[in-house]
Amino acid sequence: MKTSTIKKHNSVRTQHSNGRPLALSISSYQIIIAVKKMKKNDRLAFLEDLLAATSPDYLASIREAREDYRRGRVFSHEEVFRKIK
């Protein structure tokens, strides 16, 4: 579902492309504080999700990788890291 972001009075409101607003009103400061309070692994996961949500190329690469895996187009650890003779 495509979304757009509208900045208003230092808060962020997200609206779906169908015109229905989400119940979200939070300042950028609140987001920064919340992210800073996260544990490192949680913060990295959040940033990866944010990247995914804002990058069509990243999302396409994930879809392609999942399709490759589903069709068995994968290499074993040994195949990838075997010593070249």
C-alpha positions as CSV (number, residue, x, y, z in Angstrom):
1,M,0.0,0.0,0.0
2,K,1.5,3.3,-1.0
3,T,1.8,6.0,1.6
4,S,2.6,9.7,1.6
5,T,3.9,11.8,4.5
6,I,2.6,15.2,5.4
7,K,4.6,17.4,7.8
8,K,2.5,19.7,9.9
9,H,3.5,21.7,13.0
10,N,6.6,19.5,13.7
11,S,4.6,16.3,13.6
12,V,4.3,13.6,11.1
13,R,1.0,12.3,9.9
14,T,1.0,9.4,7.5
15,Q,-1.8,9.0,4.9
16,H,-2.4,6.0,2.7
17,S,-2.9,6.5,-1.0
18,N,-6.6,5.7,-0.6
19,G,-6.9,8.9,1.4
20,R,-7.5,7.4,4.8
21,P,-5.2,8.9,7.5
22,L,-3.4,6.6,9.9
23,A,-3.8,7.4,13.6
24,L,-0.2,8.7,13.9
25,S,0.9,12.1,15.1
26,I,4.4,12.2,16.4
27,S,7.2,14.7,16.3
28,S,10.6,14.0,14.7
29,Y,12.1,14.6,18.1
30,Q,10.0,11.9,19.6
31,I,11.1,9.5,16.9
32,I,14.8,10.3,17.4
33,I,14.6,9.8,21.2
34,A,12.8,6.5,20.8
35,V,15.4,5.2,18.3
36,K,18.2,6.3,20.5
37,K,16.7,4.3,23.4
38,M,16.6,1.1,21.4
39,K,19.0,-1.7,21.9
40,K,21.6,-1.8,19.1
41,N,20.1,-4.9,17.4
42,D,16.6,-3.4,17.6
43,R,17.8,-0.1,16.2
44,L,19.6,-1.8,13.3
45,A,16.4,-3.8,12.5
46,F,14.3,-0.7,12.6
47,L,16.7,1.2,10.3
48,E,16.7,-1.8,7.9
49,D,12.9,-1.7,7.9
50,L,12.9,2.0,7.3
51,L,15.3,1.6,4.4
52,A,13.1,-1.1,3.0
53,A,10.0,1.0,3.3
54,T,11.6,3.9,1.4
55,S,13.7,2.1,-1.2
56,P,12.0,0.3,-4.2
57,D,15.3,-1.1,-5.3
58,Y,15.9,-2.6,-1.8
59,L,12.4,-4.2,-1.8
60,A,12.9,-5.6,-5.3
61,S,16.2,-7.2,-4.2
62,I,14.5,-8.9,-1.3
63,R,11.7,-10.2,-3.5
64,E,14.3,-11.5,-6.0
65,A,16.3,-13.2,-3.3
66,R,13.2,-14.8,-1.8
67,E,12.2,-16.0,-5.3
68,D,15.6,-17.5,-5.8
69,Y,15.5,-19.3,-2.5
70,R,12.0,-20.6,-3.2
71,R,13.1,-22.0,-6.6
72,G,16.2,-23.5,-5.1
73,R,18.6,-21.1,-6.8
74,V,21.0,-21.1,-3.9
75,F,24.5,-22.2,-3.0
76,S,25.6,-24.1,0.1
77,H,28.1,-22.6,2.5
78,E,30.7,-25.0,1.2
79,E,30.1,-24.0,-2.4
80,V,30.4,-20.3,-1.6
81,F,33.5,-20.6,0.6
82,R,35.4,-23.6,-0.7
83,K,39.1,-23.1,-1.3
84,I,40.1,-22.5,-4.9
85,K,42.7,-25.0,-6.0
